């Protein structure tokens, strides 16, 4: 009986994790997909598969919850996105020039999906929706 209960709990947890990462697997860009998977799983291993240094630093900052990696990002919009998301502060978001990145930042700070629907880039929208999946 205890084994049956354990298997049932394991199945439910596995199903929940698969649902949480569903949007991540729809992302075509490999770096963005690994970033998404790392955030959803809360583990840094997928971050190390990211080739773009700015995306890798953003991923590591999000998973480790440390802003040191944000400051290593060269692209100013990406740096603001990283800092705004990590510190839950909308001020850096409003300084982002790229409208899609601005909406992603605001969605992460506010904790809601509404800004995600204003994102035009399909991969970024999928990442945003995955961030907000409950």
C-alpha positions in Angstrom: 0.0 0.0 0.0 2.8 2.4 0.9 4.6 1.6 -2.4 1.4 2.3 -4.3 1.0 5.7 -2.6 4.6 6.6 -3.3 4.2 5.7 -7.0 1.0 7.8 -7.2 2.8 10.8 -5.6 5.8 10.4 -8.0 3.4 10.3 -11.0 1.7 13.5 -9.9 5.0 15.3 -9.3 6.4 14.1 -12.6 3.2 15.2 -14.4 3.3 18.7 -12.8 7.0 19.1 -13.8 6.2 18.1 -17.4 3.3 20.6 -17.5 5.5 23.4 -16.1 8.1 22.9 -18.8 5.6 22.5 -21.7 6.1 26.1 -22.9 9.9 25.7 -22.7 9.8 22.8 -25.2 7.9 25.0 -27.7 10.9 27.4 -27.9 12.9 26.9 -31.0 16.1 28.8 -30.0 18.4 26.4 -28.1 19.8 29.1 -25.7 16.3 30.4 -24.9 15.0 26.9 -24.4 17.8 26.0 -21.9 17.3 29.3 -20.1 13.6 28.5 -19.7 14.2 24.9 -18.6 16.8 26.0 -16.0 14.4 28.6 -14.5 11.5 26.1 -14.4 13.5 23.3 -12.8 15.5 25.7 -10.5 18.8 24.1 -11.6 21.8 25.7 -13.2 23.0 22.7 -15.4 21.0 23.8 -18.5 22.5 27.3 -18.1 26.0 25.9 -19.0 24.7 24.6 -22.3 23.9 28.2 -23.3 26.3 29.6 -25.9 25.5 33.3 -25.7 27.4 34.8 -22.6 24.7 37.3 -21.8 22.0 34.7 -21.8 24.2 32.4 -19.8 24.7 35.1 -17.1 21.0 35.9 -17.1 20.2 32.2 -16.6 22.7 31.8 -13.8 21.5 34.9 -12.0 17.9 33.7 -12.1 18.7 30.2 -10.9 21.2 31.3 -8.2 19.2 34.3 -7.3 22.4 36.4 -7.3 22.8 39.7 -9.1 26.5 39.3 -9.7 25.8 37.6 -13.0 23.5 40.4 -14.1 26.3 42.9 -13.8 28.4 40.7 -16.2 25.9 41.1 -19.0 27.1 43.5 -21.7 23.8 44.2 -23.5 22.1 47.0 -21.5 18.5 45.9 -22.1 19.4 42.3 -21.1 21.1 43.6 -18.0 18.1 45.7 -17.0 15.8 42.7 -17.6 18.0 40.6 -15.4 18.2 43.1 -12.6 14.5 44.0 -12.7 13.4 40.4 -12.7 15.8 39.4 -10.0 15.1 42.3 -7.6 11.4 42.4 -8.4 11.8 46.1 -9.3 9.9 47.6 -12.3 12.2 50.6 -12.6 14.8 48.9 -14.7 12.0 47.4 -16.9 10.9 50.9 -18.0 14.4 51.7 -19.2 14.4 48.7 -21.6 14.2 49.9 -25.2 13.1 46.5 -26.7 9.3 46.4 -26.3 9.2 42.5 -26.0 12.0 42.4 -23.3 10.2 45.3 -21.5 7.0 43.2 -21.4 8.9 40.1 -20.2 10.5 42.1 -17.4 7.2 43.6 -16.3 5.5 40.2 -16.3 8.3 38.8 -14.1 8.1 41.7 -11.7 4.3 41.8 -11.5 3.9 38.1 -11.4 1.1 38.0 -14.0 0.7 36.8 -17.6 -1.0 39.9 -19.0 2.3 41.5 -20.3 3.2 38.2 -22.0 0.4 38.6 -24.5 1.8 41.8 -25.8 5.1 40.1 -26.8 5.4 39.6 -30.5 8.5 37.3 -30.6 7.2 33.7 -30.3 10.1 32.3 -28.3 10.1 35.2 -25.8 6.3 34.9 -25.5 6.6 31.1 -24.7 9.3 31.9 -22.2 7.2 34.5 -20.5 4.2 32.2 -20.4 6.3 29.5 -18.9 7.6 31.8 -16.2 4.0 32.6 -15.3 2.7 29.0 -15.5 1.4 27.9 -12.1 
